[in-house]
């Protein structure tokens, strides 16, 4: 059955739509126009993002450099470093 389907499809659809059925070609062109119009309607331009200006102090705070650090010490207890 798959060999017959391949023969039938290869008759109607060859590379470059050279042998495509005329009515099918017209339907495909109409569908392409409709979908192109729909895509343009749905695509909205987003406003450009503002670049966030961070100071050196803000960056250090985000990285957590001023916070206390803890590590395991002898006996498994947490100690501040």
C-alpha positions as CSV (number, residue, x, y, z in Angstrom):
1,X,0.0,0.0,0.0
2,X,2.8,2.4,0.8
3,X,4.4,1.8,-2.7
4,X,1.1,2.8,-4.3
5,X,0.8,5.9,-2.2
6,X,4.4,6.9,-3.2
7,X,3.6,6.5,-6.9
8,X,0.4,8.5,-6.6
9,X,2.1,11.3,-4.6
10,X,5.1,11.5,-6.8
11,X,2.8,12.1,-9.8
12,X,1.1,15.1,-8.2
13,X,4.0,16.5,-6.1
14,X,7.4,16.7,-7.6
15,X,10.3,19.0,-6.7
16,X,9.4,22.6,-7.4
17,X,5.7,22.0,-7.8
18,X,6.2,21.4,-11.5
19,X,3.6,18.7,-11.8
20,X,1.3,19.8,-9.0
21,X,-2.4,19.7,-9.6
22,X,-3.7,23.1,-10.7
23,X,-6.6,23.3,-8.2
24,X,-4.4,22.2,-5.4
25,X,-1.8,24.8,-6.4
26,X,-4.4,27.5,-6.3
27,X,-5.6,26.4,-2.9
28,X,-2.1,26.4,-1.5
29,X,-1.4,29.9,-2.8
30,X,-4.6,31.2,-1.1
31,X,-3.7,29.5,2.1
32,X,-0.2,31.0,2.0
33,X,-1.7,34.5,1.6
34,X,-4.2,34.0,4.4
35,X,-1.6,32.7,6.9
36,X,0.9,35.5,5.9
37,X,-1.8,38.1,6.7
38,X,-2.6,36.4,10.0
39,X,1.0,36.3,11.0
40,X,1.4,40.0,10.4
41,X,-1.6,40.8,12.5
42,X,-0.4,38.8,15.4
43,X,3.1,40.1,15.4
44,X,3.3,43.2,17.6
45,X,6.5,45.1,18.2
46,X,7.6,45.1,21.8
47,X,8.9,48.3,23.2
48,X,12.7,48.4,23.6
49,X,14.0,47.4,27.1
50,X,15.6,50.0,29.2
51,X,19.1,49.1,30.2
52,X,19.4,48.9,34.0
53,X,22.2,51.0,35.4
54,X,23.7,49.3,38.4
55,X,26.3,50.9,40.7
56,X,29.3,49.0,42.0
57,X,27.6,48.9,45.4
58,X,24.4,47.3,43.9
59,X,26.4,44.6,42.2
60,X,28.3,43.8,45.4
61,X,25.1,43.5,47.3
62,X,23.6,41.2,44.7
63,X,26.6,39.0,44.9
64,X,26.3,38.9,48.7
65,X,29.8,40.0,49.5
66,X,28.8,41.9,52.7
67,X,26.9,39.0,54.2
68,X,28.4,36.7,56.8
69,X,29.8,33.4,55.5
70,X,29.5,30.1,57.3
71,X,31.6,27.0,57.0
72,X,31.7,23.7,58.7
73,X,34.3,23.6,61.4
74,X,35.7,20.8,63.6
75,X,33.1,18.4,64.7
76,X,30.7,19.4,62.0
77,X,29.5,22.6,63.6
78,X,28.9,25.7,61.5
79,X,31.1,28.6,62.2
80,X,31.3,32.1,60.9
81,X,34.3,33.0,58.8
